[in-house]
Amino acid sequence: MSILKNRSKEKIHQAISEVETKSSCELVAVLTQKSSDYTTITLLLASLIAILLPAFLLIWKPYMGALHIYEIQVVTFAITYLLFSIDKIQQILIPKKILHKQASVKAYESFMTLGLNQTSNHQGVMIFVSIFEHFVEIIVDNGVSDKLPNSIWQNIVDEFITDVKNGNFEKGYIKAIQTIGEILKVEFPIRDNDKNELCNHLVEI
């Protein structure tokens, strides 16, 4: 299922194309609804509750039969697993640090999968957004990082995260692309023999 409408995708495509007419860098925009299904964490939480449950049951009803306790355990595990699989509940239960770490892993996987580390001049730049985690990261290849410190992207990321939280994905992407473009066209101006090696359209994964 597409996250953004075609009209929004086209605007992002145009913004990227505009940047690449002025810079030798390859800019790619990536958007995902969720970086992980967090099945392991969900299973762990549901299992922990099911394991601890008999102790509380035996305190509450000391003479409860083992079979009855087992049945309650199974039902409790099933209910809590389904409950903890709901996105809104996961956002509350799972620490933000874990959410962001998983999204960052997904971002670096995407960087490699999409070939941003394989451009001829090693000047790939990726803007990665994961909606569920409210996460934005800008990843660059070593041709860019050797010249520009990673800290230069932080203000762009902070503003973009605010836009993501407010649901302004189109606005956030275009503003970030344009701001990055202003930096890239100065530090990495277009060359006469420049070739477009990667796609300019929004990549949804």
Secondary structure, DSSP 8 states (H G I E B T S, - for coil): --SS-HHHHHHHHHHHHHHHTTBSSEEEEEEES-S---HHHHHHHHHHHHHHHHHHHHHH-TT--HHHHHHHHHHHHHHHHHHHTSHHHHHHHS-HHHHHHHHHHHHHHHHHHTTTT--TTS-EEEEEEETTTTEEEEEE-HHHHTTS-GGGGHHHHHHHHHHHHTT-HHHHHHHHHHHHHHHHHHHSB--TT----S--S-EE-
